[in-house]
Amino acid sequence: MKCKRCRARAAVALPSHHTGFCEACFLEFVERQVEKAIRSQGLFSHADTILLALSGGKDSLAMAHLLRRLGYGVHGVHLDLGIPDSSAPARAAVERFCAAHGIPLDVVQLADEGLAIPLVKDCINRPICSACGTIKRQLFNRAAVQGGFTVLATGHNLDDETSRLFANVIRWDAAQLADQGPMLPAGNGFAKKVKPMWRLSEFETAAYCFLAGIEYHMGACPYSRGASFTGHKSLLAGLEETSPGQKLQFYLGFLEFGRQPFRQAQAAAPCAIVPCTQCGHPTNAECCSVCRMREAIARRDMPVEL
């Protein structure tokens, strides 16, 4: 196979785009995909101050590398989850990357917040991936709002977005479908949240990291075994293998045709958002679920339903 752009020998084949690229042209292709993702959805501009949620994995570090190359002002934040044999190497990967690329970095230790993930796992009756995600969303949002950033960016890729969309459609989760997309505007105490990697697959971000020389943390979370999203990703990967390009078309179709009715329904019957009585974070209950997790950990008496 020859490179689509320069006709040299291709190094990366992309069946979903019915083409392939040499190393240099592939790196440029990825940059253009991210530029297109930002521009088509109006995610942010060069005037914005962007806080990057950095996990240490390939997607978040590729996002940081790309936005830095594209000239955006970025600042990183990493959550140390306190998971033995997993969190330390992930944090080290983020710290090395940010030091090498001159990106300011803040680190929040969940143990200091009373929310180390092993403790959360032992003290609540709720899937740990769901609880961890809730904690991450709150602490990333807090960092963005308190830090005065205009945008909070996460490294969710096309595989992440389509597996989430698939799960939401299976459940017909109207609230989640109304909110799903590459951008959520600021409001009610929430920072503007964006996903500039939404057009790129996991394979494409992994290939980008390899060719760009980005060292990232490769270990899977030890608590993620059996999580439903891995099964959804496998199903969609099978579809993509037999029908290349279907994941992107599924997601684009939802953004163009499927999302608006759910947003209209949500706007007609909005959920009241109020500050948590304990921490002040926006929530739809008197006490937010993260504060209730803290209470469960503090009691250590018996698991509680959240």
C-alpha positions as CSV (number, residue, x, y, z in Angstrom):
1,M,0.0,0.0,0.0
2,K,1.2,3.5,-0.8
3,C,0.7,6.7,1.2
4,K,-2.4,8.5,0.0
5,R,-0.7,11.9,0.2
6,C,2.9,11.5,-0.9
7,R,2.8,8.0,-2.6
8,A,5.7,6.7,-0.4
9,R,5.3,3.3,1.2
10,A,2.5,3.4,3.8
11,A,3.3,2.7,7.4
12,V,-0.2,2.8,8.8
13,A,-3.3,1.3,7.1
14,L,-6.6,2.9,8.0
15,P,-9.5,0.7,6.6
16,S,-12.1,3.0,8.2
17,H,-10.8,5.8,5.8
18,H,-10.1,3.3,3.0
19,T,-6.5,4.5,2.9
20,G,-3.0,4.5,4.4
21,F,-0.2,6.9,5.2
22,C,3.5,7.0,5.7
23,E,4.8,8.0,9.1
24,A,5.0,11.8,8.5
25,C,1.7,12.0,6.6
26,F,0.0,9.9,9.3
27,L,1.1,12.3,12.0
28,E,-0.2,15.2,9.9
29,F,-3.5,13.3,9.3
30,V,-4.0,12.9,13.0
31,E,-3.4,16.6,13.6
32,R,-5.9,17.5,10.9
33,Q,-8.5,15.1,12.4
34,V,-8.1,16.9,15.8
35,E,-8.4,20.3,14.1
36,K,-11.5,19.2,12.3
37,A,-13.0,17.8,15.6
38,I,-12.4,21.1,17.3
39,R,-13.6,23.3,14.5
40,S,-16.7,21.3,13.5
41,Q,-18.1,21.3,17.0
42,G,-16.8,24.7,18.1
43,L,-14.9,23.2,21.1
44,F,-12.6,26.0,21.9
45,S,-10.3,28.7,20.4
46,H,-6.7,29.8,21.0
47,A,-8.1,32.5,23.3
48,D,-9.2,29.8,25.8
49,T,-7.3,28.5,28.8
50,I,-7.5,24.7,28.6
51,L,-7.2,22.3,31.6
52,L,-6.2,18.8,30.4
53,A,-7.4,15.8,32.4
54,L,-4.3,13.6,32.1
55,S,-4.6,9.9,33.2
56,G,-1.2,8.8,31.8
57,G,-2.7,6.7,29.1
58,K,-2.2,7.0,25.4
59,D,-5.3,9.1,24.7
60,S,-4.8,11.9,27.2
61,L,-1.0,12.2,26.5
62,A,-1.7,12.2,22.7
63,M,-4.3,14.9,23.3
64,A,-1.8,17.0,25.3
65,H,0.9,16.5,22.6
66,L,-1.5,17.5,19.8
67,L,-3.0,20.5,21.4
68,R,0.5,21.8,22.4
69,R,1.6,21.3,18.7
70,L,-1.5,23.1,17.5
71,G,-0.6,26.1,19.6
72,Y,-3.2,26.0,22.3
73,G,-2.5,27.1,25.9
74,V,-2.8,24.0,28.1
75,H,-2.3,23.1,31.7
76,G,-2.5,19.5,33.1
77,V,-4.2,18.0,36.1
78,H,-3.7,14.3,37.2
79,L,-5.7,12.4,39.8
80,D,-3.6,9.9,41.7
81,L,-6.2,7.2,42.4
82,G,-4.2,5.4,45.1
83,I,-4.5,2.0,43.5
84,P,-1.5,-0.2,44.4
85,D,0.8,-1.1,41.5
86,S,-1.3,1.0,39.0
87,S,-1.5,4.6,40.1
88,A,2.2,5.2,40.7
89,P,3.4,4.3,37.1
90,A,0.5,6.2,35.6
91,R,1.4,9.3,37.6
92,A,5.1,8.9,36.7
93,A,4.2,8.8,33.0
94,V,2.2,12.1,33.3
95,E,4.9,13.8,35.3
96,R,7.7,12.8,32.8
97,F,5.6,13.8,29.8
98,C,4.7,17.3,31.2
99,A,8.2,17.9,32.3
100,A,9.6,17.0,28.9
101,H,7.0,19.2,27.1
102,G,6.9,22.2,29.4
103,I,3.3,21.7,30.4
104,P,2.3,22.9,33.9
105,L,0.9,20.1,36.0
106,D,-1.2,19.8,39.1
107,V,-1.6,16.5,40.9
108,V,-4.5,15.7,43.2
109,Q,-4.2,12.7,45.5
110,L,-7.5,11.0,46.2
111,A,-6.1,9.7,49.5
112,D,-5.9,13.3,50.6
113,E,-9.5,13.8,49.6
114,G,-10.6,10.7,51.7
115,L,-11.4,9.0,48.4
116,A,-8.6,6.5,47.6
117,I,-10.2,4.1,45.2
118,P,-9.4,0.9,47.1
119,L,-11.3,2.3,50.1
120,V,-14.2,3.4,47.9
121,K,-14.3,-0.2,46.5
122,D,-14.5,-1.7,49.9
123,C,-17.2,0.7,51.3
124,I,-19.9,1.0,48.7
125,N,-22.4,-1.2,47.0
126,R,-21.9,0.2,43.5
127,P,-19.7,-0.8,40.5
128,I,-16.3,0.6,41.2
129,C,-15.9,1.9,37.6
130,S,-19.0,4.0,38.0
131,A,-18.0,5.3,41.4
132,C,-14.5,6.2,40.1
133,G,-15.9,8.0,37.1
134,T,-18.2,10.0,39.4
135,I,-15.3,11.0,41.6
136,K,-13.1,11.9,38.6
137,R,-15.8,14.1,37.0
138,Q,-16.3,16.1,40.2
139,L,-12.6,16.6,41.0
140,F,-11.7,17.5,37.4
141,N,-14.6,20.0,37.3
142,R,-13.5,21.5,40.7
143,A,-10.0,21.9,39.4
144,A,-11.3,23.7,36.2
145,V,-13.7,26.0,38.0
146,Q,-11.4,26.9,40.9
147,G,-8.5,27.3,38.6
148,G,-10.3,29.8,36.4
149,F,-10.0,27.7,33.2
150,T,-12.5,28.3,30.4
151,V,-12.3,24.7,29.1
152,L,-11.8,21.2,30.6
153,A,-10.6,18.7,28.0
154,T,-10.6,14.9,28.3
155,G,-9.0,12.3,26.1
156,H,-12.1,10.3,25.2
157,N,-11.7,8.8,21.8
158,L,-14.1,7.4,19.2
159,D,-14.2,4.0,20.7
160,D,-15.0,5.4,24.1
161,E,-17.8,7.6,22.7
162,T,-19.4,4.9,20.5
163,S,-19.4,2.3,23.3
164,R,-21.0,4.8,25.6
165,L,-23.6,5.7,22.9
166,F,-24.3,2.1,22.3
167,A,-24.9,1.5,26.1
168,N,-27.1,4.5,26.3
169,V,-29.2,3.4,23.3
170,I,-29.6,-0.1,24.7
171,R,-31.0,1.4,28.0
172,W,-32.7,4.3,26.2
173,D,-31.1,6.5,28.8
174,A,-32.7,9.8,27.7
175,A,-30.7,12.0,30.1
176,Q,-27.4,10.5,29.1
177,L,-28.3,10.7,25.4
178,A,-29.2,14.4,25.8
179,D,-25.8,15.2,27.3
180,Q,-23.7,13.0,25.1
181,G,-21.4,14.7,22.5
182,P,-18.0,16.2,22.1
183,M,-18.9,19.3,24.1
184,L,-21.0,20.2,27.1
185,P,-21.4,24.0,27.7
186,A,-20.5,25.6,31.0
187,G,-23.4,26.4,33.5
188,N,-24.8,25.6,36.9
189,G,-21.4,25.4,38.4
190,F,-20.0,23.1,35.7
191,A,-17.0,24.0,33.5
192,K,-17.2,23.7,29.8
193,K,-16.2,20.1,29.0
194,V,-14.8,19.0,25.6
195,K,-13.4,15.9,23.9
196,P,-11.0,16.9,21.1
197,M,-10.1,13.3,20.3
198,W,-13.6,12.2,19.4
199,R,-12.8,11.5,15.7
200,L,-9.8,9.3,16.5
201,S,-9.9,5.6,17.2
202,E,-7.9,3.8,19.9
203,F,-5.7,2.3,17.2
204,E,-5.1,5.7,15.7
205,T,-4.1,7.3,19.0
206,A,-1.8,4.3,19.8
207,A,-0.2,4.6,16.4
208,Y,0.3,8.3,16.9
209,C,2.0,7.8,20.3
210,F,4.3,5.2,18.8
211,L,5.3,7.3,15.8
212,A,5.6,10.5,17.9
213,G,7.7,8.8,20.6
214,I,5.2,9.4,23.4
215,E,5.8,7.1,26.4
216,Y,2.5,6.3,28.1
217,H,1.2,4.0,30.9
218,M,-0.1,0.8,29.3
219,G,-1.3,-1.1,32.3
220,A,-5.1,-1.7,32.6
221,C,-6.8,-0.8,35.8
222,P,-6.9,-3.9,38.0
223,Y,-10.5,-3.1,39.0
224,S,-11.8,-2.8,35.4
225,R,-12.1,-6.6,34.8
226,G,-15.7,-7.5,33.8
227,A,-16.8,-3.9,33.2
228,S,-19.6,-3.6,30.7
229,F,-17.9,-1.0,28.5
230,T,-15.2,-3.5,27.5
231,G,-17.8,-5.9,26.1
232,H,-19.5,-3.0,24.2
233,K,-16.1,-2.1,22.7
234,S,-15.6,-5.7,21.6
235,L,-19.0,-5.8,19.9
236,L,-18.3,-2.5,18.0
237,A,-14.8,-3.6,17.1
238,G,-16.3,-6.7,15.4
239,L,-18.7,-4.4,13.5
240,E,-15.8,-2.2,12.5
241,E,-13.8,-5.1,11.2
242,T,-16.5,-6.3,8.9
243,S,-17.7,-2.8,8.0
244,P,-14.9,-0.3,8.3
245,G,-16.0,3.2,9.1
246,Q,-19.2,2.2,10.8
247,K,-18.2,3.5,14.3
248,L,-17.6,7.0,13.0
249,Q,-20.8,7.0,10.9
250,F,-22.8,5.8,14.0
251,Y,-21.5,8.7,16.1
252,L,-21.8,11.3,13.3
253,G,-25.4,10.2,12.7
254,F,-26.3,10.5,16.3
255,L,-24.8,14.0,16.5
256,E,-26.7,15.1,13.4
257,F,-30.0,13.3,13.7
258,G,-30.4,11.6,17.1
259,R,-29.2,14.0,19.8
260,Q,-31.5,16.9,19.3
261,P,-34.9,15.3,20.3
262,F,-33.3,14.1,23.6
263,R,-32.0,17.6,24.2
264,Q,-35.3,19.2,23.5
265,A,-37.1,16.8,25.9
266,Q,-34.5,17.6,28.6
267,A,-34.9,21.3,28.1
268,A,-38.7,21.0,28.4
269,A,-38.3,19.2,31.8
270,P,-35.0,20.4,33.3
271,C,-33.6,18.7,36.4
272,A,-32.9,21.1,39.2
273,I,-29.2,21.6,40.0
274,V,-28.3,22.9,43.4
275,P,-25.0,23.1,45.4
276,C,-24.2,20.1,47.6
277,T,-24.9,21.1,51.2
278,Q,-21.5,19.6,52.2
279,C,-19.0,20.4,49.5
280,G,-20.9,23.0,47.3
281,H,-20.5,20.9,44.1
282,P,-23.5,21.1,41.8
283,T,-25.8,18.1,42.2
284,N,-29.4,17.1,41.8
285,A,-29.7,16.0,45.4
286,E,-29.2,17.6,48.8
287,C,-25.9,15.8,49.3
288,C,-23.8,14.8,46.3
289,S,-22.8,11.1,45.7
290,V,-19.1,11.9,46.3
291,C,-19.8,13.3,49.8
292,R,-21.9,10.2,50.5
293,M,-19.0,8.0,49.5
294,R,-16.8,10.0,51.9
295,E,-19.4,9.3,54.6
296,A,-19.4,5.6,53.8
297,I,-15.6,5.4,54.0
298,A,-15.5,7.4,57.2
299,R,-18.0,5.0,58.9
300,R,-16.4,1.8,57.6
301,D,-19.2,-0.1,59.2
302,M,-21.1,-1.6,56.3
303,P,-21.6,-1.0,52.6
304,V,-24.2,1.5,51.7
305,E,-26.4,1.9,48.6
306,L,-25.6,5.1,46.6
